[in-house]
Amino acid sequence: MRIETLAVGDLQTNCYIVADDQSREAIVIDPGGDAALILDTIKRHKWTVKMIVNTHGHFDHIMANKALVEATGAPLAVHPDDAPMLTNPLRSFSVFAGALSPSQAPEVELVEGSVVQVGSIQFTVLHTPGHSPGSISLYNAEEKVVFSGDVLFNMGIGRADFPGGSMPVLLKSIRERLFTLPDDTVVYSGHGPETTIGYERANNPWLS
């Protein structure tokens, strides 16, 4: 598994390109802007994009959706609870970033237990609401990595004061869906540096 991290857009969202070296297949997680940079990275590595995944529907994670779908032909995937955000600039807040239509409607619904396949790499979808109703995390047990979107950060957690957010639900998602993963699972968050489940369980001030 190869993981390419690109900080994109005004909020420096972590866009992840996860590739299987043997098949040269890849998925793009949270293309929040800078479509040209993302596409150039894909082209440089000669990867074929099989899916574009939004961990949730806020603008800083979807701003390059349209450009990537049009350039790669890959299907767009999101949890159904956040799907309406992608085509509603008020619900995604993209209107405040000057974008009225940054995304198409998704082609694929990802729910609890869904599998995202890229080459020989398999991710399991964990429904982790709280930051938004349809927030998801992608977990690969073999490599012990989880892409948590804006649910869990290095020494932080996602905001829960947006429409559809809930602090009790967010904390429950982290404790019951993420903190049950092995301690050495590496967490790739929507913003900031990576961390591990064990470190956050022991040190995150929001969850002590």
C-alpha positions as YAML, in Angstrom:
chain: A
units: angstrom
residues:
- id: 1
  name: MET
  ca: [0.00, 0.00, 0.00]
- id: 2
  name: ARG
  ca: [1.27, 3.42, -0.97]
- id: 3
  name: ILE
  ca: [-0.23, 6.52, 0.62]
- id: 4
  name: GLU
  ca: [0.32, 9.92, -0.96]
- id: 5
  name: THR
  ca: [-0.77, 12.85, 1.21]
- id: 6
  name: LEU
  ca: [-1.58, 16.21, -0.38]
- id: 7
  name: ALA
  ca: [-2.65, 19.25, 1.67]
- id: 8
  name: VAL
  ca: [-5.23, 20.91, -0.57]
- id: 9
  name: GLY
  ca: [-7.56, 23.88, -0.61]
- id: 10
  name: ASP
  ca: [-7.85, 26.91, 1.62]
- id: 11
  name: LEU
  ca: [-8.18, 24.79, 4.77]
- id: 12
  name: GLN
  ca: [-5.26, 22.50, 3.87]
- id: 13
  name: THR
  ca: [-7.38, 19.39, 3.89]
- id: 14
  name: ASN
  ca: [-5.47, 16.13, 3.71]
- id: 15
  name: CYS
  ca: [-6.34, 14.51, 0.39]
- id: 16
  name: TYR
  ca: [-5.08, 10.94, 0.33]
- id: 17
  name: ILE
  ca: [-4.30, 8.91, -2.75]
- id: 18
  name: VAL
  ca: [-4.04, 5.27, -1.74]
- id: 19
  name: ALA
  ca: [-2.54, 2.97, -4.36]
- id: 20
  name: ASP
  ca: [-1.78, -0.69, -4.86]
- id: 21
  name: ASP
  ca: [1.69, -0.93, -6.36]
- id: 22
  name: GLN
  ca: [1.07, -4.18, -8.23]
- id: 23
  name: SER
  ca: [-2.16, -3.28, -10.00]
- id: 24
  name: ARG
  ca: [-1.41, 0.48, -10.20]
- id: 25
  name: GLU
  ca: [-4.99, 1.07, -9.05]
- id: 26
  name: ALA
  ca: [-5.78, 3.88, -6.63]
- id: 27
  name: ILE
  ca: [-8.56, 5.56, -4.71]
- id: 28
  name: VAL
  ca: [-8.71, 9.26, -3.89]
- id: 29
  name: ILE
  ca: [-9.99, 10.19, -0.44]
- id: 30
  name: ASP
  ca: [-11.32, 13.71, 0.17]
- id: 31
  name: PRO
  ca: [-10.26, 15.76, -2.87]
- id: 32
  name: GLY
  ca: [-10.89, 19.08, -1.17]
- id: 33
  name: GLY
  ca: [-9.35, 21.33, -3.81]
- id: 34
  name: ASP
  ca: [-6.30, 21.78, -6.03]
- id: 35
  name: ALA
  ca: [-7.58, 19.33, -8.63]
- id: 36
  name: ALA
  ca: [-4.59, 19.95, -10.91]
- id: 37
  name: LEU
  ca: [-2.18, 18.92, -8.16]
- id: 38
  name: ILE
  ca: [-4.13, 15.74, -7.45]
- id: 39
  name: LEU
  ca: [-4.40, 14.83, -11.12]
- id: 40
  name: ASP
  ca: [-0.72, 15.56, -11.74]
- id: 41
  name: THR
  ca: [0.23, 13.25, -8.88]
- id: 42
  name: ILE
  ca: [-1.96, 10.49, -10.28]
- id: 43
  name: LYS
  ca: [-0.52, 10.94, -13.78]
- id: 44
  name: ARG
  ca: [3.07, 11.03, -12.54]
- id: 45
  name: HIS
  ca: [2.67, 7.68, -10.80]
- id: 46
  name: LYS
  ca: [0.65, 6.21, -13.70]
- id: 47
  name: TRP
  ca: [-2.18, 5.21, -11.37]
- id: 48
  name: THR
  ca: [-5.70, 4.32, -12.47]
- id: 49
  name: VAL
  ca: [-8.31, 5.79, -10.15]
- id: 50
  name: LYS
  ca: [-11.03, 3.27, -9.29]
- id: 51
  name: MET
  ca: [-13.06, 5.37, -6.86]
- id: 52
  name: ILE
  ca: [-13.27, 8.83, -5.32]
- id: 53
  name: VAL
  ca: [-14.38, 8.73, -1.68]
- id: 54
  name: ASN
  ca: [-15.67, 11.58, 0.48]
- id: 55
  name: THR
  ca: [-15.44, 10.84, 4.20]
- id: 56
  name: HIS
  ca: [-18.19, 13.45, 4.59]
- id: 57
  name: GLY
  ca: [-19.88, 16.19, 2.63]
- id: 58
  name: HIS
  ca: [-18.36, 19.44, 3.87]
- id: 59
  name: PHE
  ca: [-16.94, 21.74, 1.20]
- id: 60
  name: ASP
  ca: [-13.30, 21.40, 2.15]
- id: 61
  name: HIS
  ca: [-13.46, 17.68, 1.38]
- id: 62
  name: ILE
  ca: [-15.39, 17.82, -1.92]
- id: 63
  name: MET
  ca: [-14.23, 20.90, -3.86]
- id: 64
  name: ALA
  ca: [-12.34, 18.88, -6.50]
- id: 65
  name: ASN
  ca: [-14.96, 16.14, -6.88]
- id: 66
  name: LYS
  ca: [-16.32, 17.36, -10.18]
- id: 67
  name: ALA
  ca: [-12.92, 17.84, -11.80]
- id: 68
  name: LEU
  ca: [-11.66, 14.43, -10.67]
- id: 69
  name: VAL
  ca: [-14.76, 12.55, -11.77]
- id: 70
  name: GLU
  ca: [-14.65, 14.22, -15.17]
- id: 71
  name: ALA
  ca: [-10.92, 13.58, -15.61]
- id: 72
  name: THR
  ca: [-10.79, 9.99, -14.37]
- id: 73
  name: GLY
  ca: [-14.28, 8.60, -14.96]
- id: 74
  name: ALA
  ca: [-14.12, 7.04, -11.49]
- id: 75
  name: PRO
  ca: [-17.34, 6.74, -9.47]
- id: 76
  name: LEU
  ca: [-17.92, 9.10, -6.56]
- id: 77
  name: ALA
  ca: [-18.79, 7.48, -3.22]
- id: 78
  name: VAL
  ca: [-20.17, 8.83, 0.06]
- id: 79
  name: HIS
  ca: [-22.47, 7.75, 2.89]
- id: 80
  name: PRO
  ca: [-26.15, 8.30, 1.96]
- id: 81
  name: ASP
  ca: [-26.72, 10.55, 4.98]
- id: 82
  name: ASP
  ca: [-24.23, 13.06, 3.56]
- id: 83
  name: ALA
  ca: [-25.07, 12.55, -0.12]
- id: 84
  name: PRO
  ca: [-27.48, 15.54, -0.26]
- id: 85
  name: MET
  ca: [-24.65, 17.86, 0.78]
- id: 86
  name: LEU
  ca: [-22.66, 17.22, -2.38]
- id: 87
  name: THR
  ca: [-25.12, 18.98, -4.67]
- id: 88
  name: ASN
  ca: [-26.41, 21.55, -2.18]
- id: 89
  name: PRO
  ca: [-23.92, 24.41, -1.73]
- id: 90
  name: LEU
  ca: [-25.67, 25.64, 1.41]
- id: 91
  name: ARG
  ca: [-25.53, 22.27, 3.14]
- id: 92
  name: SER
  ca: [-21.90, 21.65, 2.17]
- id: 93
  name: PHE
  ca: [-20.98, 25.31, 2.85]
- id: 94
  name: SER
  ca: [-19.31, 25.46, -0.56]
- id: 95
  name: VAL
  ca: [-21.31, 28.62, -1.31]
- id: 96
  name: PHE
  ca: [-19.20, 30.40, 1.29]
- id: 97
  name: ALA
  ca: [-16.08, 29.31, -0.59]
- id: 98
  name: GLY
  ca: [-17.44, 30.77, -3.82]
- id: 99
  name: ALA
  ca: [-18.41, 27.44, -5.38]
- id: 100
  name: LEU
  ca: [-22.01, 26.70, -6.31]
- id: 101
  name: SER
  ca: [-21.52, 23.28, -7.87]
- id: 102
  name: PRO
  ca: [-18.22, 21.62, -6.87]
- id: 103
  name: SER
  ca: [-19.61, 18.10, -7.04]
- id: 104
  name: GLN
  ca: [-21.87, 15.72, -8.87]
- id: 105
  name: ALA
  ca: [-24.27, 13.46, -7.03]
- id: 106
  name: PRO
  ca: [-22.53, 10.28, -5.83]
- id: 107
  name: GLU
  ca: [-22.82, 7.05, -7.79]
- id: 108
  name: VAL
  ca: [-21.95, 4.76, -4.88]
- id: 109
  name: GLU
  ca: [-23.36, 4.64, -1.36]
- id: 110
  name: LEU
  ca: [-20.94, 3.60, 1.38]
- id: 111
  name: VAL
  ca: [-22.54, 2.34, 4.59]
- id: 112
  name: GLU
  ca: [-21.35, 0.47, 7.67]
- id: 113
  name: GLY
  ca: [-19.58, -2.68, 6.51]
- id: 114
  name: SER
  ca: [-19.23, -1.66, 2.86]
- id: 115
  name: VAL
  ca: [-15.98, -2.74, 1.21]
- id: 116
  name: VAL
  ca: [-13.80, -0.45, -0.90]
- id: 117
  name: GLN
  ca: [-11.38, -2.45, -3.05]
- id: 118
  name: VAL
  ca: [-8.26, -1.04, -4.67]
- id: 119
  name: GLY
  ca: [-6.15, -3.74, -6.28]
- id: 120
  name: SER
  ca: [-5.49, -6.30, -3.56]
- id: 121
  name: ILE
  ca: [-6.15, -3.75, -0.80]
- id: 122
  name: GLN
  ca: [-9.48, -3.88, 0.97]
- id: 123
  name: PHE
  ca: [-10.97, -1.18, 3.17]
- id: 124
  name: THR
  ca: [-13.95, -1.65, 5.45]
- id: 125
  name: VAL
  ca: [-16.28, 1.29, 5.91]
- id: 126
  name: LEU
  ca: [-17.00, 2.34, 9.50]
- id: 127
  name: HIS
  ca: [-19.96, 4.68, 9.96]
- id: 128
  name: THR
  ca: [-18.63, 7.30, 12.40]
- id: 129
  name: PRO
  ca: [-21.24, 10.08, 12.64]
- id: 130
  name: GLY
  ca: [-21.10, 13.12, 14.88]
- id: 131
  name: HIS
  ca: [-19.14, 15.62, 12.83]
- id: 132
  name: SER
  ca: [-21.78, 15.08, 10.18]
- id: 133
  name: PRO
  ca: [-24.57, 12.49, 9.96]
- id: 134
  name: GLY
  ca: [-22.82, 10.50, 7.24]
- id: 135
  name: SER
  ca: [-19.19, 10.72, 8.32]
- id: 136
  name: ILE
  ca: [-17.28, 7.53, 7.59]
- id: 137
  name: SER
  ca: [-13.85, 6.12, 8.28]
- id: 138
  name: LEU
  ca: [-11.99, 3.64, 6.06]
- id: 139
  name: TYR
  ca: [-10.13, 0.85, 7.87]
- id: 140
  name: ASN
  ca: [-7.61, -1.65, 6.57]
- id: 141
  name: ALA
  ca: [-6.83, -4.31, 9.18]
- id: 142
  name: GLU
  ca: [-3.87, -5.86, 7.35]
- id: 143
  name: GLU
  ca: [-1.86, -2.63, 7.18]
- id: 144
  name: LYS
  ca: [-3.45, -1.25, 10.37]
- id: 145
  name: VAL
  ca: [-4.46, 2.11, 8.95]
- id: 146
  name: VAL
  ca: [-7.67, 4.11, 9.27]
- id: 147
  name: PHE
  ca: [-8.68, 7.23, 7.37]
- id: 148
  name: SER
  ca: [-10.85, 9.11, 9.85]
- id: 149
  name: GLY
  ca: [-11.90, 12.23, 7.97]
- id: 150
  name: ASP
  ca: [-12.80, 14.97, 10.45]
- id: 151
  name: VAL
  ca: [-13.83, 12.59, 13.24]
- id: 152
  name: LEU
  ca: [-10.50, 12.13, 15.04]
- id: 153
  name: PHE
  ca: [-7.33, 14.22, 14.85]
- id: 154
  name: ASN
  ca: [-3.91, 14.21, 16.47]
- id: 155
  name: MET
  ca: [-4.85, 15.44, 19.97]
- id: 156
  name: GLY
  ca: [-8.21, 16.66, 18.75]
- id: 157
  name: ILE
  ca: [-11.65, 15.74, 17.47]
- id: 158
  name: GLY
  ca: [-13.98, 17.11, 14.83]
- id: 159
  name: ARG
  ca: [-16.37, 19.99, 15.36]
- id: 160
  name: ALA
  ca: [-19.91, 19.00, 16.26]
- id: 161
  name: ASP
  ca: [-21.59, 22.41, 15.99]
- id: 162
  name: PHE
  ca: [-22.46, 22.21, 12.29]
- id: 163
  name: PRO
  ca: [-25.99, 21.27, 11.17]
- id: 164
  name: GLY
  ca: [-26.40, 17.54, 11.69]
- id: 165
  name: GLY
  ca: [-23.49, 17.37, 14.12]
- id: 166
  name: SER
  ca: [-23.69, 16.02, 17.66]
- id: 167
  name: MET
  ca: [-20.97, 15.93, 20.30]
- id: 168
  name: PRO
  ca: [-22.41, 12.90, 22.14]
- id: 169
  name: VAL
  ca: [-22.70, 11.01, 18.85]
- id: 170
  name: LEU
  ca: [-19.17, 12.03, 17.83]
- id: 171
  name: LEU
  ca: [-17.65, 10.86, 21.10]
- id: 172
  name: LYS
  ca: [-19.58, 7.59, 20.87]
- id: 173
  name: SER
  ca: [-18.29, 7.03, 17.33]
- id: 174
  name: ILE
  ca: [-14.70, 7.55, 18.44]
- id: 175
  name: ARG
  ca: [-14.97, 5.39, 21.55]
- id: 176
  name: GLU
  ca: [-16.98, 2.55, 20.02]
- id: 177
  name: ARG
  ca: [-15.81, 2.49, 16.40]
- id: 178
  name: LEU
  ca: [-12.23, 3.85, 16.42]
- id: 179
  name: PHE
  ca: [-10.88, 3.24, 19.92]
- id: 180
  name: THR
  ca: [-11.76, -0.45, 19.56]
- id: 181
  name: LEU
  ca: [-9.12, -0.76, 16.81]
- id: 182
  name: PRO
  ca: [-5.60, -2.00, 17.69]
- id: 183
  name: ASP
  ca: [-3.33, 0.50, 19.47]
- id: 184
  name: ASP
  ca: [-0.81, 0.55, 16.62]
- id: 185
  name: THR
  ca: [-3.39, 1.47, 13.99]
- id: 186
  name: VAL
  ca: [-2.18, 4.62, 12.21]
- id: 187
  name: VAL
  ca: [-4.82, 7.35, 11.95]
- id: 188
  name: TYR
  ca: [-4.78, 9.49, 8.81]
- id: 189
  name: SER
  ca: [-6.99, 12.46, 9.61]
- id: 190
  name: GLY
  ca: [-8.70, 15.07, 7.49]
- id: 191
  name: HIS
  ca: [-6.33, 17.77, 8.73]
- id: 192
  name: GLY
  ca: [-2.94, 17.76, 10.43]
- id: 193
  name: PRO
  ca: [-0.40, 15.00, 11.07]
- id: 194
  name: GLU
  ca: [-1.08, 11.31, 11.47]
- id: 195
  name: THR
  ca: [-1.31, 9.69, 14.89]
- id: 196
  name: THR
  ca: [-2.17, 6.27, 16.33]
- id: 197
  name: ILE
  ca: [-5.22, 4.89, 18.05]
- id: 198
  name: GLY
  ca: [-3.21, 3.99, 21.15]
- id: 199
  name: TYR
  ca: [-1.72, 7.47, 21.47]
- id: 200
  name: GLU
  ca: [-5.08, 9.16, 21.13]
- id: 201
  name: ARG
  ca: [-6.78, 6.79, 23.55]
- id: 202
  name: ALA
  ca: [-4.12, 7.57, 26.15]
- id: 203
  name: ASN
  ca: [-3.58, 11.28, 25.51]
- id: 204
  name: ASN
  ca: [-6.40, 12.98, 23.62]
- id: 205
  name: PRO
  ca: [-7.75, 15.64, 26.03]
- id: 206
  name: TRP
  ca: [-11.23, 15.48, 24.52]
- id: 207
  name: LEU
  ca: [-11.59, 11.82, 25.41]
- id: 208
  name: SER
  ca: [-9.92, 11.53, 28.79]
...
